Amino acid sequence: MKKILLLLSLVCTLLLAGTAMAYDPYPNHLGGDDNYILVDGHMGVAWYLDRSSLYVEKYEPPQYIIAVNVCQVNGADRGNTAISRVLTERFFYNWDLRQMYVDRDGSSNWRYLDPNGSWASTGIVMPAGEMAFYLAYDMRFYGSRFNSEFYQRS
């Protein structure tokens, strides 16, 4: 009886430990290319920042503007690597205020990205803006919102 209880508790422990381990179905780099860095993933779709497209438009500390392409890959969780859409995103940063904005329509119509905002309001663009700033200046902008693994992808 003791052996059965011991075996049962061991199996339960292993099952619980296995489900607690994080599984990220999205590759950190699209097709193994270090230029395409995973910035977000949701419901099978992944978004990759194209490092080679990064362009600093304004460098006047404490204000910065960076433009970068973000590539959408549908079915990335199933191994798809075909880019289905490319968006050029522009970000405005105020370092002193620690505020990041994204350009809504390409005409400097800036929308604030609240570091405590929901994924619906900040998903894709905030991690892309964070990674763009990190790549350009080797500094974390909203660093407390992102873990070390996020920056290690760069």
BAFI-3210 file (N, C-alpha, C; in Angstrom, 3 decimals, decimal comma, padded with zeros to 6 digits):
// residues 154
n [1|2|3|4|5|6|7|8|9|10|11|12|13|14|15|16|17|18|19|20|21|22|23|24|25|26|27|28|29|30|31|32|33|34|35|36|37|38|39|40|41|42|43|44|45|46|47|48|49|50|51|52|53|54|55|56|57|58|59|60|61|62|63|64|65|66|67|68|69|70|71|72|73|74|75|76|77|78|79|80|81|82|83|84|85|86|87|88|89|90|91|92|93|94|95|96|97|98|99|100|101|102|103|104|105|106|107|108|109|110|111|112|113|114|115|116|117|118|119|120|121|122|123|124|125|126|127|128|129|130|131|132|133|134|135|136|137|138|139|140|141|142|143|144|145|146|147|148|149|150|151|152|153|154]
n.u [000,823|001,938|003,852|002,300|001,000|003,247|004,216|002,018|001,999|004,455|004,019|001,961|003,356|005,296|003,607|002,407|004,678|005,496|003,422|003,722|005,992|007,185|006,162|007,092|005,780|006,729|009,426|012,482|013,809|012,950|012,827|015,421|016,952|018,833|018,195|015,472|013,565|011,718|009,005|006,433|003,677|000,604|-002,168|-001,313|-000,223|002,710|004,901|007,586|010,385|012,196|015,431|017,252|015,880|015,703|015,641|016,903|015,229|015,194|017,433|017,683|018,325|016,374|014,611|013,532|013,078|012,198|012,000|010,786|010,440|007,840|007,080|004,463|003,598|001,561|000,356|002,742|003,222|002,975|005,124|005,221|006,893|006,413|006,069|003,257|002,412|003,775|004,482|005,365|006,439|006,447|008,075|007,937|009,885|010,214|012,678|013,168|010,603|009,854|008,097|006,488|005,439|003,358|003,125|000,096|-000,807|001,239|001,662|002,762|000,879|000,605|000,170|-000,056|001,699|000,911|002,765|001,518|-000,679|-003,250|-002,955|-004,498|-004,378|-001,681|-000,251|001,947|002,858|004,067|006,040|007,544|008,401|009,908|011,940|013,089|014,172|016,016|017,742|018,757|020,025|021,054|019,811|017,257|013,903|011,109|011,877|011,104|008,830|009,435|011,075|014,398|014,927|013,571|015,173|017,486|017,027|017,835]
n.v [-001,192|001,220|001,535|001,935|004,367|006,023|005,840|006,921|009,570|010,436|010,345|012,261|014,535|014,782|015,244|017,686|019,319|019,252|020,619|023,094|024,116|026,558|026,932|028,058|028,531|029,930|030,631|032,295|033,670|034,361|031,785|031,151|033,370|035,942|038,614|038,892|039,330|037,929|039,626|039,528|037,287|035,665|033,633|031,837|033,538|035,323|038,098|039,735|041,776|043,495|043,753|044,802|046,842|048,941|052,363|055,359|058,221|060,551|061,894|063,382|063,646|064,309|063,121|060,862|059,340|056,447|054,321|051,221|048,031|045,687|042,358|040,151|036,824|034,311|031,342|030,685|029,218|026,680|026,227|027,709|030,011|032,005|035,356|037,293|039,895|043,182|045,828|049,201|050,673|053,582|055,088|057,257|058,508|059,696|060,072|061,275|061,495|058,898|057,898|056,320|056,399|055,529|056,000|056,661|056,832|057,449|060,150|061,530|061,353|060,727|058,031|057,313|054,739|052,989|051,623|049,902|049,090|047,107|044,036|044,330|047,057|047,622|045,509|043,941|046,513|047,840|045,940|045,847|048,509|048,686|046,807|047,981|050,363|049,264|047,918|050,081|051,717|050,168|050,155|049,665|050,643|050,583|048,766|047,211|045,910|043,852|040,678|039,296|037,391|038,364|040,513|039,140|037,956|039,697]
n.w [000,000|000,825|-001,145|-003,408|-002,793|-002,609|-005,233|-006,606|-005,565|-006,543|-009,336|-009,553|-008,688|-010,730|-012,934|-012,225|-012,061|-014,694|-016,018|-014,937|-015,980|-018,210|-021,562|-024,593|-027,592|-029,754|-031,885|-030,938|-032,927|-036,219|-038,447|-037,723|-038,240|-037,007|-037,370|-037,201|-034,562|-031,984|-030,612|-029,660|-029,098|-029,773|-029,584|-031,638|-033,507|-034,275|-033,716|-035,137|-034,770|-037,191|-037,167|-039,019|-040,214|-038,475|-037,693|-036,564|-036,157|-034,697|-032,451|-029,744|-026,824|-023,973|-025,782|-028,286|-031,490|-033,111|-035,904|-037,129|-038,711|-038,201|-038,336|-039,115|-038,395|-039,159|-037,628|-036,418|-034,165|-035,036|-036,580|-038,931|-041,073|-042,818|-043,651|-043,158|-043,046|-042,973|-040,905|-040,562|-037,750|-035,725|-033,034|-030,277|-027,699|-024,382|-022,325|-019,784|-018,653|-018,810|-020,805|-023,472|-026,837|-029,631|-033,114|-034,569|-037,234|-038,989|-039,186|-037,077|-035,032|-032,019|-029,717|-026,358|-024,636|-022,055|-019,462|-017,713|-018,992|-020,640|-022,603|-024,852|-025,363|-025,495|-026,513|-028,842|-030,014|-027,757|-026,767|-029,132|-029,366|-027,036|-027,544|-029,807|-028,759|-026,975|-028,730|-030,177|-028,244|-026,201|-023,734|-021,320|-021,629|-020,608|-018,599|-016,303|-016,998|-018,689|-018,932|-018,379|-020,340|-022,539|-023,436|-024,005|-026,412|-028,310]
ca.u [000,000|002,832|004,496|001,310|000,837|004,488|004,222|000,972|002,450|005,538|003,396|001,277|004,392|005,860|002,597|002,272|005,912|005,509|002,491|004,157|007,108|006,731|006,398|006,903|005,714|007,241|010,893|013,022|014,226|012,176|013,611|016,810|017,618|018,978|017,627|014,044|013,524|010,375|008,620|005,145|002,961|-000,739|-003,105|-000,705|000,403|003,907|005,370|009,041|011,002|013,269|016,562|017,914|015,076|015,683|016,131|016,742|014,826|015,491|018,260|017,836|017,990|015,734|013,605|014,016|012,092|012,748|011,099|011,226|009,432|007,380|006,552|003,473|003,682|000,427|000,692|004,132|003,267|002,995|006,327|005,177|007,854|006,046|005,599|001,977|002,211|004,863|004,061|006,414|005,989|007,282|007,951|008,487|010,260|010,706|013,432|012,995|009,264|009,681|006,866|006,650|004,265|003,413|002,478|-001,128|-001,092|002,380|001,725|003,108|-000,314|001,163|-000,682|000,736|001,694|000,979|003,466|000,611|-001,862|-003,608|-002,402|-005,335|-003,977|-000,229|000,351|002,709|003,598|004,938|007,265|008,342|009,040|010,921|013,074|013,732|014,975|017,124|018,686|019,388|020,801|021,494|019,191|015,854|013,043|010,151|012,555|010,474|007,700|009,958|012,073|015,731|014,865|013,117|016,320|018,496|016,707|018,483]
ca.v [000,000|002,371|001,677|002,498|005,780|006,693|005,912|007,872|010,927|010,748|010,623|013,560|015,572|014,938|015,860|019,088|020,018|019,380|021,651|024,389|024,619|027,426|026,478|029,156|027,891|030,807|030,716|033,624|034,303|033,818|030,957|031,135|034,611|036,848|039,931|038,867|039,068|037,776|040,636|039,187|036,162|035,543|032,773|031,269|034,578|035,905|039,344|039,816|043,049|043,344|044,554|045,485|047,990|049,959|053,668|056,418|059,465|061,697|061,634|064,637|063,292|063,053|062,691|059,975|058,723|055,288|053,594|049,837|047,138|044,568|041,349|039,238|035,454|033,498|029,931|030,546|028,176|025,395|026,155|028,555|031,118|032,955|036,661|037,613|041,352|043,992|047,170|050,098|051,354|054,696|055,265|058,471|058,235|060,760|059,357|061,901|061,165|057,465|057,722|055,826|056,625|054,941|056,832|055,977|056,822|057,897|061,614|061,979|061,328|059,830|057,422|056,905|053,326|052,880|050,385|049,056|048,876|045,742|043,580|044,885|048,434|047,786|044,334|044,054|047,774|048,158|045,148|046,254|049,772|048,384|046,151|048,960|051,243|048,465|047,686|051,348|052,385|049,203|050,531|049,274|051,804|050,131|047,534|046,382|045,176|042,761|039,880|039,244|036,563|039,233|041,274|038,193|037,612|040,658]
ca.w [000,000|000,899|-002,447|-004,331|-002,435|-002,988|-006,696|-006,989|-005,256|-007,475|-010,638|-009,433|-008,624|-012,072|-013,795|-011,840|-012,433|-016,150|-016,463|-014,422|-016,774|-019,282|-022,918|-025,525|-028,905|-030,803|-031,902|-030,627|-034,179|-037,330|-039,345|-037,289|-038,661|-035,858|-037,679|-036,881|-033,123|-031,440|-029,627|-029,064|-029,671|-029,208|-030,305|-032,832|-034,326|-033,666|-034,313|-035,112|-035,132|-038,171|-036,697|-040,137|-040,638|-037,417|-038,130|-035,569|-036,811|-033,836|-031,275|-029,006|-025,444|-023,587|-026,745|-029,337|-032,377|-033,805|-036,797|-037,318|-039,276|-037,390|-039,252|-038,543|-038,905|-038,725|-037,457|-035,971|-033,132|-035,737|-037,398|-040,125|-041,065|-043,879|-043,172|-043,785|-043,067|-042,415|-040,501|-040,076|-036,529|-035,265|-031,588|-029,659|-026,311|-023,524|-021,289|-018,471|-018,155|-019,047|-021,559|-024,829|-027,681|-030,967|-034,124|-034,995|-038,676|-039,778|-039,266|-035,722|-034,195|-031,018|-028,693|-025,192|-024,287|-020,600|-019,103|-016,948|-019,810|-021,009|-023,869|-025,920|-025,681|-025,632|-027,115|-030,080|-030,165|-026,626|-026,807|-030,298|-028,998|-026,014|-028,198|-030,693|-027,918|-026,452|-029,827|-030,578|-027,196|-025,200|-022,460|-021,176|-021,441|-019,596|-018,232|-015,279|-017,593|-019,499|-018,219|-018,985|-021,545|-023,623|-023,943|-024,491|-027,806|-029,202]
c.u [000,870|003,496|003,543|001,115|002,074|004,558|003,197|001,395|003,584|004,982|002,700|002,280|004,986|004,876|002,445|003,502|005,963|004,582|002,917|005,294|006,567|007,092|006,098|006,924|006,317|008,772|011,360|013,448|013,513|013,098|015,087|017,604|017,638|018,436|016,154|013,868|012,080|010,101|007,273|004,557|001,625|-001,589|-002,548|-000,002|001,598|004,290|006,868|009,496|012,148|014,392|017,189|017,144|015,103|016,345|015,853|016,450|015,220|016,302|018,557|017,457|017,454|014,688|014,238|012,833|012,805|011,649|011,673|010,083|009,124|006,644|005,608|003,602|002,515|000,866|002,131|004,274|003,285|004,171|006,316|006,186|007,545|005,491|004,317|001,724|003,407|004,313|005,280|005,838|006,987|006,992|008,616|008,716|010,653|011,351|013,191|011,648|008,978|008,317|007,198|005,326|004,464|002,631|001,276|-001,251|000,051|002,522|002,016|001,870|-000,043|000,121|000,223|000,589|001,965|001,674|002,616|-000,660|-002,071|-002,945|-003,202|-004,889|-002,477|000,463|000,955|003,519|004,508|006,185|008,147|009,079|010,139|012,159|013,812|014,647|016,208|018,179|019,451|020,362|021,338|021,026|017,739|015,019|012,008|010,661|011,845|009,321|008,175|011,040|013,380|015,741|014,435|014,307|017,405|018,235|017,464|019,844]
c.v [001,260|002,628|002,312|003,988|006,587|006,879|006,928|009,311|011,356|011,105|011,987|014,708|015,834|015,602|017,345|019,890|020,231|020,462|023,030|024,976|025,431|026,826|027,649|028,574|028,722|030,858|032,149|034,392|033,606|033,052|030,891|032,375|035,601|038,251|040,020|038,390|039,015|038,874|040,320|037,985|036,009|034,687|032,285|032,252|035,144|037,162|039,458|041,201|042,750|044,301|045,370|046,711|049,148|051,256|054,704|057,714|060,698|061,228|062,979|064,370|064,494|062,544|061,908|059,564|057,620|054,677|052,201|049,036|046,013|043,614|040,413|037,878|034,663|032,041|029,691|029,465|026,778|025,290|026,993|029,693|032,152|034,240|037,014|039,113|042,028|045,383|047,974|050,868|052,443|054,912|056,559|058,144|059,534|060,075|059,948|061,547|059,672|057,210|057,329|056,021|055,898|055,860|056,076|055,829|057,334|059,403|062,239|062,198|060,290|059,341|056,897|055,406|053,194|051,569|049,427|048,742|047,410|045,343|044,167|046,293|048,595|046,620|044,645|045,337|048,075|047,264|045,494|047,559|049,575|047,767|047,127|049,882|050,508|048,224|048,954|051,863|051,459|049,604|050,068|050,523|051,518|048,800|046,653|045,557|043,922|042,009|039,826|038,438|037,393|039,950|040,354|037,770|038,504|040,163]
c.w [000,000|-000,450|-003,462|-004,059|-002,824|-004,495|-007,186|-006,714|-006,172|-008,852|-010,601|-009,416|-009,997|-013,023|-013,495|-012,236|-013,935|-016,646|-015,981|-015,242|-017,944|-020,632|-023,840|-026,935|-030,038|-030,752|-031,624|-031,864|-035,333|-038,282|-038,990|-037,667|-037,489|-036,119|-037,302|-035,450|-032,643|-030,412|-028,977|-029,790|-028,987|-030,134|-031,644|-033,733|-033,568|-034,430|-034,064|-035,542|-036,097|-037,798|-037,830|-040,621|-039,647|-037,895|-037,043|-036,311|-036,012|-032,643|-030,643|-027,557|-024,676|-024,577|-027,894|-030,211|-033,143|-034,670|-037,016|-037,939|-038,305|-038,331|-038,510|-039,213|-038,315|-038,629|-037,023|-034,905|-033,739|-036,706|-038,661|-039,995|-042,138|-043,270|-043,914|-043,881|-042,434|-042,138|-040,091|-038,902|-036,183|-033,792|-031,172|-028,192|-025,620|-022,322|-019,900|-017,846|-018,193|-019,691|-022,991|-025,562|-029,001|-031,900|-034,684|-036,501|-039,545|-039,879|-037,899|-034,857|-033,100|-030,019|-027,584|-024,937|-022,796|-020,226|-018,277|-017,722|-020,158|-022,326|-025,031|-026,318|-025,919|-026,326|-028,479|-030,101|-028,978|-026,604|-028,007|-030,004|-027,973|-026,659|-029,112|-029,886|-027,387|-027,529|-030,186|-029,525|-026,106|-023,792|-022,482|-020,932|-020,357|-019,043|-017,243|-015,846|-018,336|-018,744|-019,001|-020,279|-022,755|-024,259|-024,505|-025,929|-028,780|-029,605]
res [m|k|k|i|l|l|l|l|s|l|v|c|t|l|l|l|a|g|t|a|m|a|y|d|p|y|p|n|h|l|g|g|d|d|n|y|i|l|v|d|g|h|m|g|v|a|w|y|l|d|r|s|s|l|y|v|e|k|y|e|p|p|q|y|i|i|a|v|n|v|c|q|v|n|g|a|d|r|g|n|t|a|i|s|r|v|l|t|e|r|f|f|y|n|w|d|l|r|q|m|y|v|d|r|d|g|s|s|n|w|r|y|l|d|p|n|g|s|w|a|s|t|g|i|v|m|p|a|g|e|m|a|f|y|l|a|y|d|m|r|f|y|g|s|r|f|n|s|e|f|y|q|r|s]
***
